[in-house]
């Protein structure tokens, strides 16, 4: 994921946690707020409660790959934080893809005019 598409600063995460609109399912939570940049930025939170470093990094890598793939299909101008829950551990890539797609549709940021 390109650097300009990542949330990297603690203050950005705190702002989103406090004022972002939440969308949830049993496996993940998405918090979203508009930004003034003209492109989306993504942050991923994977708690230490989810398992060892290998499991946490696996979830993080899969989410980065899914968000990079979905980025062109989304409406732009949002900051998003993706918070993985315990039930995410051990899920295959396809299951995480369905979870992310479900939350993106809940948040209504999928660009329906995009043909891919």
N, C-alpha and C positions, 0 to 999 in steps of 0.2 A: 504494500500500500504506500502510495507516494506520501512524502512528508507533509505536504500542504493539506492532505486529507485526514490527518490524524489530530486528535485532541492530545496535547502533550503537557499542558500546564495545569497544576493543581487547582488554580483559581477557575479555570474553565469547567473542570469536573464539578467543583463545588457549586458554581452558578447553575449548572444543569441539574444537579441533585436537588437544589432548593427550589428552582422555578420551572423546571422542565415538566412537560405533560407526560405522565406515565402511561405505558401500555404494557399489559402483563399477559403471560400465559404460565402454565405450570413449570416450564423449563427455563424461561428467560424473562427479563424485564427490559423495556426500551424506554428511555426518557429522551424527549425531543423538545427543542426550542428553536425558533427562527434565528438566523444570524444575518449579518449584513455583508457577507463575503461573496455571495453569488455562487458558492459551491458548498457542498456538504463536508462536514468533518465528523469523524467517527472516533469514539473512545470505547475501549473494551475493559471491563472490570471482571476479573476472575479471582475470587476470594481464595485464601489458603485453605478454607474449609472444604473446598472441592476436591482436594486430593494432593498428591505430591506434585513436584515441579513438572514432571513428565506429563501428567494428566492435565494440569493447568495450561501448560504451553501448547498441548495438542488442541485444546478447545480454542485457545487464543489464535493459533495458526489457522484453524478451520474457519473461524469467524472472520478473520482478515481476508481470507481467500473468497468467502461468500460475499462479503461487502464490496470487495474490489470488483467482483463479477457483476453484482447488482447495481453498482454506482451509476453507470450510464442510463439505467432504466428508471432512476428516481428523480423526483422533482428536486431542484437544487435550492440551496439557501438555508440549510438546517444543520444544527449541531445535534448529534445523537450520542448517547451513551448506552451501551449494551451491557447488561449485568447478567452473567450466567448464574444459574441456580444449581443446586446439588444434583438434580435429575439430569443435567446436561452431560455429566461424566459418562464416558463409555458409549455415547450415542454415535452412530455412523454419520458420515458427511451428509448423506441424503436426508437424514432425520433433522439435522441442524439446519439444512437448507429450507426444509418445510417450516420449521419453527421461525426462522428469520422472515420468510415470505409472509407467514401469518401475521407477524407483528408489523411488517411494513404495510400490509393491507389495512390492518387496524388503524395505523397512524395516517393512512390515506396519503402517502407520499410517493406512491408508485405512479409514474407518468404513463397514463393509459394510451397516449398517442405514440409512444415508442414502439417500434415494430419488432424488437428482439425478444 
